[in-house]
Amino acid sequence: RGYLAQLRGDARGTAEFGSRAVAESREDEWILRSVAHVQLAVAGWLDGRLDEAERAFADGIAGRRAVGLPTWGAWASYELGQVQYARGRLDEAVRTCEQALEAAARTGQPPSPTAGPAYVSLAELAYQRNELDRALDNAERGIALCRSFVYTMPLAAGLATLAWIRQAGGDPAGALDAMDEAVRASPGPPPGLLNPIPARRARLLLAQGNLAATVRWTQENNLSDEPDYAREPGY
């Protein structure tokens, strides 16, 4: 129920059910408690309590690594990086992603799919710094790995970043193709903090000067009251 509340963007419900799960679980039920603590972190993120969310994500990642399952922290690392990015702390977000890559590394083997979200986040951070070659390399790596996931939000995020990289590189048609694939890959939560893809497509259409299409898309996806969390540089 906490996860369903999270997908609806319901911070209060996410916090309530996450807290109940923690209260009703035993100390040795560390998997359940870890999941519940991450829900509390997401609730803080949704509610704009970024200090609290950052601490909770960091604690959850540390706990998972402490019990010998570092790859379990891959998606939480992505979310922690997003919180740090939202706070303007890009260097810390980069370090978080690099630590996630280290945790997912497998000696002598191809990269684990759990490295995908970290590559996606590094691509977005490099794009924000106008390091387009590095951004493209990380996006392509992340997208390829994230195609292995049943949960497709990491893939959608990577494709959306790829769209903006192509737009910055003078390929508007390729940018729209990537963004449309991101929309198709989006797992379906309503537009909001946990699913910014519809808002990012609207901004891409606007950046390309297609005002009529922007208006249609905005109305079709009920984005008129959307908060400004999906802003791209310059738009």
C-alpha positions in Angstrom: 0.0 0.0 0.0 2.9 2.3 0.7 4.3 1.6 -2.8 1.0 2.2 -4.4 0.7 5.5 -2.6 4.2 6.3 -3.8 3.2 5.7 -7.4 0.3 8.1 -7.0 2.6 10.8 -5.6 0.9 10.6 -2.2 3.6 11.7 0.2 1.4 11.3 3.3 0.2 7.9 2.4 3.7 6.7 1.5 4.9 7.9 4.9 2.0 6.4 6.8 2.3 2.9 5.4 6.1 3.0 5.5 6.0 3.9 9.2 3.5 1.2 9.9 5.6 -1.4 8.1 8.7 -0.3 10.3 6.6 -0.4 13.5 5.1 -3.8 12.8 8.3 -5.6 11.6 10.9 -7.3 13.7 14.5 -6.2 13.9 15.7 -9.2 12.0 13.3 -8.6 9.1 15.9 -6.3 7.6 14.7 -6.7 3.9 11.2 -5.5 4.8 12.6 -2.8 7.1 15.0 -1.6 4.4 12.2 -1.3 1.8 10.0 0.6 4.3 12.8 3.0 5.2 13.3 3.7 1.5 9.6 4.5 1.3 10.0 7.0 4.1 12.9 8.6 2.1 10.7 8.8 -1.0 7.9 10.4 1.2 10.3 13.0 2.3 11.4 13.6 -1.3 7.8 13.9 -2.5 7.0 16.3 0.4 10.0 18.6 -0.3 11.9 17.6 2.8 15.1 17.0 1.0 17.5 17.0 4.0 15.4 14.2 5.5 15.1 12.3 2.2 18.9 12.5 1.6 19.7 11.1 5.1 17.2 8.3 4.7 18.4 7.2 1.3 22.0 7.3 2.5 21.1 5.2 5.6 19.2 2.7 3.4 22.0 2.2 1.0 24.6 1.8 3.8 22.3 -0.8 5.5 22.0 -2.9 2.3 25.7 -2.8 1.7 26.4 -3.7 5.3 24.5 -7.0 5.0 26.3 -8.0 1.9 23.9 -7.0 -0.8 25.4 -3.9 -2.4 23.5 -4.2 -5.7 20.3 -3.8 -3.8 21.2 -0.2 -3.3 21.5 0.6 -7.0 18.1 2.2 -7.4 18.2 3.9 -4.0 21.6 5.3 -5.1 19.9 6.7 -8.2 17.2 8.3 -6.1 19.8 9.7 -3.7 21.7 11.2 -6.6 18.4 12.8 -7.8 17.9 14.4 -4.4 21.4 15.7 -4.3 21.0 17.0 -7.9 17.7 18.8 -6.9 19.7 20.5 -4.1 22.3 21.7 -6.6 25.0 19.5 -5.2 26.2 17.9 -8.5 29.6 16.8 -7.2 28.0 14.8 -4.4 25.6 13.3 -6.9 28.4 12.2 -9.1 30.2 10.6 -6.2 27.0 8.8 -5.2 26.7 7.4 -8.8 30.4 6.4 -8.9 30.0 4.5 -5.6 27.0 2.7 -7.1 29.1 1.7 -10.1 31.8 0.3 -7.7 29.2 -1.7 -5.8 27.8 -3.1 -9.1 31.2 -4.0 -10.6 31.9 -7.7 -11.3 35.5 -8.6 -11.8 36.2 -10.1 -15.2 32.5 -10.0 -16.2 30.3 -7.6 -18.2 28.7 -4.7 -16.2 25.8 -5.7 -14.0 22.4 -4.3 -15.1 22.3 -2.7 -11.6 24.9 -0.3 -12.9 22.3 1.1 -15.4 20.6 3.7 -13.2 24.0 5.1 -12.1 25.1 5.5 -15.7 21.7 7.2 -16.5 22.2 9.6 -13.6 25.8 10.4 -14.6 24.6 11.1 -18.1 22.1 13.7 -16.8 24.7 15.3 -14.6 27.2 15.5 -17.5 24.5 17.0 -19.7 23.8 19.7 -17.1 27.5 20.6 -17.3 27.4 20.7 -21.1 29.8 17.7 -21.3 27.9 16.2 -24.2 30.3 13.5 -25.3 30.5 12.1 -21.8 26.8 12.5 -21.3 26.1 10.5 -24.5 28.5 7.7 -23.6 26.9 7.3 -20.1 23.4 7.5 -21.5 24.1 4.8 -24.1 25.6 2.5 -21.4 22.8 3.1 -19.0 20.0 2.6 -21.5 21.5 -0.7 -22.7 21.7 -2.0 -19.1 18.3 -0.7 -18.0 16.6 -2.6 -20.8 17.0 -5.6 -18.6 14.7 -4.2 -15.9 11.1 -5.1 -15.5 10.6 -1.7 -13.8 11.2 0.7 -16.7 11.5 4.1 -15.0 15.3 4.0 -15.2 15.1 3.2 -18.9 12.6 6.1 -19.5 14.9 8.5 -17.6 17.9 7.5 -19.7 15.9 7.9 -22.9 14.7 11.3 -21.8 18.2 12.5 -21.1 19.4 11.1 -24.5 16.6 13.2 -26.1 18.1 16.4 -24.6 21.6 15.4 -25.6 20.5 15.0 -29.2 18.6 18.3 -29.0 21.7 20.0 -27.8 23.7 18.3 -30.6 21.4 19.7 -33.3 19.3 16.6 -33.9 15.7 17.6 -33.1 14.1 14.6 -34.9 16.3 12.2 -33.1 15.6 14.0 -29.8 11.8 13.6 -30.3 12.3 9.9 -31.2 14.1 9.2 -28.0 11.6 11.2 -25.9 8.7 9.3 -27.5 10.4 6.0 -26.6 10.8 7.4 -23.1 7.1 8.0 -22.9 6.4 4.5 -24.0 8.8 3.1 -21.5 7.4 5.2 -18.6 5.8 2.7 -16.2 2.7 4.6 -15.7 2.7 6.6 -12.5 0.7 9.9 -13.0 2.9 12.8 -14.1 4.8 14.1 -11.1 8.1 13.9 -9.3 8.4 10.2 -9.8 7.4 10.4 -13.4 8.7 13.6 -15.0 8.7 12.2 -18.5 5.4 13.8 -19.7 6.7 17.2 -18.5 10.1 16.7 -20.1 8.4 15.9 -23.5 6.3 19.1 -23.2 9.5 21.1 -22.6 11.2 19.4 -25.6 8.3 20.4 -27.9 8.5 23.9 -26.6 12.3 24.1 -27.1 11.7 23.0 -30.7 9.2 25.8 -31.2 6.2 23.6 -31.7 3.8 25.6 -29.5 0.6 23.9 -30.8 1.9 20.4 -30.1 3.1 21.6 -26.6 -0.4 22.9 -25.8 -2.1 19.6 -27.0 0.3 17.5 -25.1 0.0 19.6 -21.9 -3.8 19.4 -22.0 -3.9 15.7 -22.8 -1.6 14.9 -19.8 -3.0 17.4 -17.3 0.3 19.2 -17.0 -1.1 22.7 -16.6 -0.5 22.7 -12.9 2.7 20.8 -13.0 5.5 22.0 -10.7 8.7 23.1 -12.3 10.8 20.0 -11.3 11.5 18.9 -14.9 13.2 22.1 -16.0 15.9 21.8 -18.6 18.7 24.4 -18.8 17.6 27.4 -20.7 14.0 26.5 -20.9 
